[in-house]
Amino acid sequence: MKTLILAGGKGTRLWPLSRELMPKQFIKLFENSSLFQKTVERALIFSKPEEVFIVANREYKFRILDDLEEIGIEIPKENIFLEPMAKSTLPAIFWVLKSNSGKFAVLPSDHLLEVNEEYKKAFSSAEKLADNYLVTFGIKPTKAHTGYGYIKPGKAVGDGFIVDQFKEKPDLETAKRYVESGYYWNSGMFLFDSDLFREEVKKLAPDIFKAFDNSEKIDEIYKKIPEISVDYGILEKSKRVAVVPLATKWSDLGSFDSLYDVLKKDENGNAIVGEKPLSFESRNNLIVAQKLIAMIGVEDLILVDTDDALLISKLGKSEKVKELHKVLSKRGDKRAVIHRTAYRPWGTYTLLEEGERYKIKRITIKPGKRLSLQRHYHRSEHWVVVKGTARVVFDNKEILLRPGESTFIPAGVIHRLENPGKVDLEVIETQIGEYLEEDDIERIEDDYGR
């Protein structure tokens, strides 16, 4: 069995913790591991590293490579498919399965679940059914939940059931009826035989099939095709869909309420990510913060504090966070897209302060890594080394800087910053100029092909 990992989601329902350029699948919320890393490790239960495929947005390329390197797993480069734009799950899955044969477990990279013997048994059962059916996995509900889609099982087949109907996210009373009637939560995990999947796409989504059939240029293909999920485009229309029950703890972490449900609670029902707060007479709260939070007499709250945004919500209302993100996106607010700390293939930079005509950053460069050879037309840069050793190339000369030493790069000068050492290099950068955005970079050489 091969595995396809879907890693292109933007994670907007967990804003401000999750941002478009650092979505929830790459945030280390559990045991200092990202959900993406946990998904890769889960894929290796059934697949060898060379049988694992990943599809994601191009913006996530180096985030993926860094996460894989951290856990010591090497996926062949040709198995990483990078989309030019988000078009939901049907195009992402079809892009991989159109040119690769076999049976594929399809796993979202942003779900949390427990791997147990029932998990392994369910996938083995699904692999047998995949000869004749597109297989999805159904989670037995633990409560009436309005944030999940539901699956109505029909006639028994093998260790599963023919899917009678897919149901959209219901209201609470409808959800209760679904649970009482034996429906399953739609997990968003699948097992497909590539030949059968291609047949169903050709029949039920001919525009997708033709677009890929008529061109090899993925940018051109993605401009032509609609944004459509595999559920809506294929599974809800196909007559060849089965569901295999999956008896394990599972959450799609689709809201802060879901995050609260899966986290450990203290004696007062508070779930904490980050520094433990000072708390008096406060119960059943979710607190996500890296600074000290003091609470007095508050209950049933969600508080998510990042370095540039604060979210406060009642528990049970966090499904609305996605609407907040839409408002920010329409405004063109950068806080919808990026944290103050931005990840790059060479390390990170953190915006410390900015004002009219100036910006101050902390730049961290990994050992052996370097920035592109570049120049800026609208800003100068002053660098002060805080930690490690910096190799600086500018104006056709090279210098080494140690902690406390500095240099100045005038606008228009070609330059490069490199870490030749064995420890992280930290530099405080002060930019001065009339335009200080990231697109004022002309790259002459770049190790990362940007």
Secondary structure, 3 states (H helix, E strand, C coil): CEEEEECCCCCHHHCCCCECCECHHHCEEECCEEHHHHHHHHHCCCCCHHHEEEEEEHHHHHHHHHHHHHCCCCCCHHHEEEECCCCCHHHHHHHHHCCCCCEEEEEECCCEECCCHHHHHHHHHHHHHCCCCEEEEEECCCCCCCCCCEEEEEEEECCEEEEEEEECCCCHHHHHHHHHCCCEEEEEEEEEEHHHHHHHHHHHCHHHHHHHHHCCCHHHHHHHCCCCCHHHHHHCCCCCEEEEEECCCEECCCCHHHHHHHCCECCCCCEEEECCCEEECCECCEEEECCCCEEECCECEEEEECCCCEEEEECCCHHHHHHHHHHHHHHCCHHHCCCCEEEECCEEEEEEEEECCEEEEEEEECCCCECCEEECCCEEEEEEEEECCEEEEECCEEEEECCCCEEEECCCCCEEEECCCCCCEEEEEEEEECCCCCCCCEEEECCCCC
